[in-house]
Amino acid sequence: MNISIYCFLIVSALMLAIGIYGFLTRRNTLAILISVELILNAADLNFAAFNRLLFPAGQEGYFFTLFSVAISAAETAIAIAVMINIYRNLKNNFVENLDSMKW
Amino acid sequence: MASTIIFYCLAAIILICALLAVTTKRIMRAATYLLFVLFGTAGLYFLMGYTFLGAVQVMVYAGGVVVLYIFALMLTGRKDVKDNEKASIAKKMAAVCASLGAAAILLFVMLTHKFINDGGLLSAPAEPTGEQATSITQIGQMMVDAGHNGYLLPFEAVSVLLLACIVGGLLIARKR
């Protein structure tokens, strides 16, 4: 068995491209957030793969991925709080309705 | 050999579910497909021998973040406003061009770059051995170590960030 680093890089690059596509086409803010999670996940996979396959003696990529997971969980919690607040004010979650910062 | 087959299965699951997550009309299904993508990524971490990272991925992402999504979807869903996810053809074409261009540039740079030790092969046994091994004990000690190899500062910064996140989330989502 020999899995090259290129295999991991191709998977994460395609995941990032799919996330970008979703980010540009979705209209619901929650669906956009799901696309953002895909992009973040691709970056995490890259960090872990670089650490494991190029510098197996180090732990930098490992810890970067660990902290990245924690930070993306925090980001999701805040974003969902904002979206629930938006829903309370506008009664829907579509981005084209979010054209003013007024209450 | 077995790990190669497992890798290709996981890669196929990840890519197909990611594609379905951004193209499906219903958001609840998109969240479910995202769950499968995150499980597949955890599987790749397990395959690399990073078992703790895979466990964190399953617990925090699959167990925490996706549940949060589901609850937010149920809180903001309405019967009379349907999931009108239809984007115009021109917008879809532009998005396809943008994402394909991004993928092409990334793949070109990555595949033509010469990595050290030829990109390295993930060879059997998948579990790193000797001084490369990252045991739970070692992770815990490095997490609270203020020395050269330690990650005490980011650890404390993340704890402050999570506290700020709790307070901010309550402040934003509370009823006025």
Contacts between the chains, C-beta under 8 A, distances in Angstrom:
chain1	res1	chain2	res2	distance
A	1	B	1	5.2
A	1	B	2	6.9
A	1	B	3	4.5
A	1	B	4	4.8
A	1	B	122	7.7
A	1	B	123	7.1
A	1	B	124	5.5
A	2	B	4	7.5
A	2	B	121	4.1
A	2	B	122	7.1
A	2	B	123	6.1
A	3	B	3	6.7
A	3	B	4	6.1
A	3	B	7	5.2
A	3	B	47	7.9
A	3	B	121	6.7
A	3	B	122	4.3
A	4	B	119	5.1
A	4	B	120	7.6
A	4	B	121	6.0
A	4	B	122	7.9
A	5	B	115	6.3
A	5	B	119	4.2
A	5	B	120	5.6
A	5	B	122	7.9
A	6	B	110	7.0
A	6	B	111	6.3
A	6	B	119	5.9
A	7	B	7	6.6
A	7	B	11	7.1
A	8	B	44	7.3
A	9	B	107	8.0
A	9	B	110	4.6
A	9	B	111	7.8
A	10	B	107	6.7
A	10	B	110	7.7
A	10	B	111	7.9
A	11	B	11	4.8
A	11	B	14	6.3
A	11	B	15	6.9
A	11	B	44	7.7
A	13	B	103	5.7
A	13	B	106	4.3
A	13	B	107	5.4
A	13	B	110	6.5
A	14	B	15	5.7
A	14	B	18	7.9
A	14	B	103	6.2
A	15	B	14	6.5
A	15	B	15	7.0
A	15	B	18	5.4
A	15	B	37	7.5
A	16	B	102	6.9
A	16	B	103	7.4
A	16	B	106	6.9
A	17	B	99	4.3
A	17	B	100	6.8
A	17	B	102	5.5
A	17	B	103	3.6
A	17	B	106	7.6
A	18	B	15	7.4
A	18	B	18	4.5
A	18	B	19	5.7
A	18	B	21	7.9
A	18	B	22	5.7
A	18	B	99	7.0
A	19	B	18	7.4
A	19	B	22	7.2
A	20	B	95	7.6
A	20	B	98	6.2
A	20	B	99	4.3
A	20	B	102	5.6
A	21	B	22	5.7
A	21	B	95	5.1
A	21	B	96	6.5
A	21	B	98	7.6
A	21	B	99	4.0
A	22	B	21	7.1
A	22	B	22	3.0
A	22	B	23	7.9
A	24	B	91	7.5
A	24	B	94	7.2
A	24	B	95	3.7
A	24	B	98	6.1
A	24	B	99	7.4
A	25	B	22	7.3
A	25	B	87	4.6
A	25	B	91	6.4
A	25	B	92	5.8
A	25	B	95	4.7
A	26	B	22	7.2
A	26	B	85	6.8
A	26	B	87	7.8
A	27	B	84	7.1
A	27	B	85	6.3
A	27	B	87	6.9
A	28	B	27	5.9
A	28	B	83	6.8
A	28	B	85	6.9
A	30	B	27	5.8
A	30	B	69	6.8
A	30	B	72	6.1
A	30	B	73	6.2
A	30	B	76	7.1
A	31	B	22	7.9
A	31	B	27	5.4
A	31	B	30	5.8
A	31	B	85	7.1
A	33	B	69	7.6
A	34	B	21	6.1
A	34	B	22	7.6
A	34	B	27	7.8
A	34	B	30	5.4
A	34	B	31	6.5
A	34	B	34	5.1
A	34	B	69	7.1
A	35	B	21	8.0
A	35	B	22	5.9
A	37	B	34	6.2
A	37	B	38	7.9
A	37	B	61	8.0
A	37	B	65	7.1
A	38	B	18	5.6
A	38	B	21	6.9
A	38	B	22	7.3
A	38	B	34	7.2
A	38	B	37	6.6
A	41	B	37	6.7
A	41	B	38	6.6
A	41	B	41	5.5
A	41	B	61	7.8
A	44	B	41	7.3
A	45	B	41	5.8
A	45	B	44	6.4
A	48	B	44	7.8
A	48	B	45	6.0
A	48	B	48	6.2
A	48	B	50	6.0
A	48	B	53	6.4
A	49	B	48	7.0
A	52	B	48	4.4
A	52	B	49	6.9
A	52	B	50	6.7
A	52	B	122	6.9
A	52	B	128	7.5
A	53	B	48	8.0
A	53	B	119	6.8
A	53	B	120	3.8
A	53	B	121	7.5
A	53	B	122	5.9
A	54	B	115	6.1
A	54	B	116	6.0
A	54	B	117	7.3
A	54	B	119	7.6
A	54	B	120	5.4
A	56	B	120	7.7
A	56	B	128	5.7
A	56	B	132	4.7
A	57	B	131	6.6
A	57	B	132	5.6
A	59	B	134	6.2
A	59	B	142	6.6
A	59	B	149	7.5
A	62	B	50	6.4
A	62	B	53	6.3
A	62	B	134	6.3
A	63	B	142	7.3
A	63	B	143	7.9
A	63	B	151	5.2
A	63	B	154	7.4
A	65	B	53	6.0
A	66	B	53	6.5
A	66	B	56	6.3
A	67	B	151	7.8
A	67	B	154	5.5
A	67	B	158	5.8
A	69	B	56	5.8
A	69	B	57	6.5
A	69	B	60	5.3
A	69	B	61	6.6
A	70	B	60	7.1
A	70	B	158	5.0
A	70	B	161	7.8
A	70	B	162	7.1
A	71	B	158	6.9
A	71	B	161	6.8
A	72	B	61	7.9
A	72	B	65	7.3
A	73	B	60	5.3
A	73	B	61	7.5
A	73	B	64	5.9
A	73	B	65	5.6
A	74	B	161	5.7
A	74	B	162	5.7
A	74	B	165	4.0
A	76	B	65	5.0
A	76	B	68	6.0
A	76	B	69	7.6
A	77	B	68	6.5
A	77	B	165	5.6
A	77	B	169	5.1
A	78	B	165	5.8
A	78	B	168	5.7
A	78	B	169	5.7
A	78	B	172	7.1
A	80	B	68	5.8
A	80	B	69	7.4
A	80	B	72	4.5
A	81	B	168	7.3
A	81	B	169	4.3
A	81	B	170	7.9
A	81	B	172	4.2
A	81	B	173	3.9
A	82	B	172	5.8
A	83	B	72	6.3
A	83	B	76	6.6
A	84	B	72	6.4
A	84	B	75	5.9
A	84	B	76	6.5
A	84	B	173	5.2
A	85	B	172	5.5
A	85	B	173	5.9
A	87	B	75	7.3
A	87	B	76	4.3
A	91	B	78	7.3
A	91	B	81	7.5
A	92	B	78	7.1
A	92	B	81	5.1
A	93	B	76	5.4
A	94	B	84	7.6
